[in-house]
């Protein structure tokens, strides 16, 4: 959570974290070789994407799954899912939240 941070700020922080992990060399098992990692991040923005904690977590999770399905190693905002295959799921969840 990044209180008092707008969408652009949250996206910048997420991309910075992702790039830091990507550029870091982790020591491999028994120091035999270095290991490189990447990460996928899903973000939702309060109050644009939801007002309740569960709703925001769920929508960030949907964005994360989309990031992984789209090739990994990327940051996806929930707002980017509109018009994607998740539309039906999003319409159904509106009845829940």
N, C-alpha and C positions, 0 to 999 in steps of 0.2 A: 504494500500500500504506500502511496505517495500523496499524503494529504496536501491540499492547496496546490496541486499540480494539474495543469490542463492537459489536453490530449497531446499537444506537441511536446510538452515537457516530459510526459510519461513515455512517449515514443522514443524521445532522445535518450532517456535513462535506460530503457530496455535495450536499445541498440548499442549503447555504450557497454552494458553488462555483457551482451552477447559477443561483441567484438573483443572484449577483454578476455573472455573464456577462450575464444577461438585463437587468440594470439599467445595464450599462455601455454607453456610446455610442462605437462604434468609428468612426474617421474613414474615410469612403468614398474611393474612388479619386479622385485629383486633388482631394481635399477638396471635392467637389461637394455631398455630403450625408453625414449620419451613417448608419451601418449598425447595426441592432439584430440580435442573435443570441440564440438559445436553444440549449440542449444537452440531450441525453438521456444518462443515466448508468445503467449496469448494475453491480450490486454482488454480490459473493459474500463469504461470511464463513468464515474459517478458525477452527476445524476443522469447523464445522457443515456447510458446503457442500462440503468436500473437504480433503484433507490434502496433496495434491501441487500444485505450482505450475501445471502444465498443466490440471489439473482445475478449479482455482479460476478461472483465466483463461477457460477454456471456458464455465463456468457464468456468470461475469460477462458474457461475450459474449452468451449466450442471454438474459439479463436485459436487456441493451442492445437487442437486436433486438426484444424484446417492448415495450420502452419506445417504440421508433420506430414499431412497428406499431400501438400504442395511442394514437397522436396526437402523439407527440414531446413535447419540453419537460417531461420528468419523470424521476424517479429510481425505478428498480425494483430490488428485492432478488430474488436468485435464489429465496429461500424463498417469494416471492409467486407463483411460477409453478406451484406444485402445483395440480392441478385445471384447468389451462389446456391449450390444444392442444399444449403442449410435453411433456405427460406421456409420450406414446409415445416421443419422442426421449430423454427422461430415463431411461426404463426401458431403452432400447437402450444408452445410454451407460454404464449401470451395469456392463455386461459388459466395457467397455473399461477403466474406471478401477478 
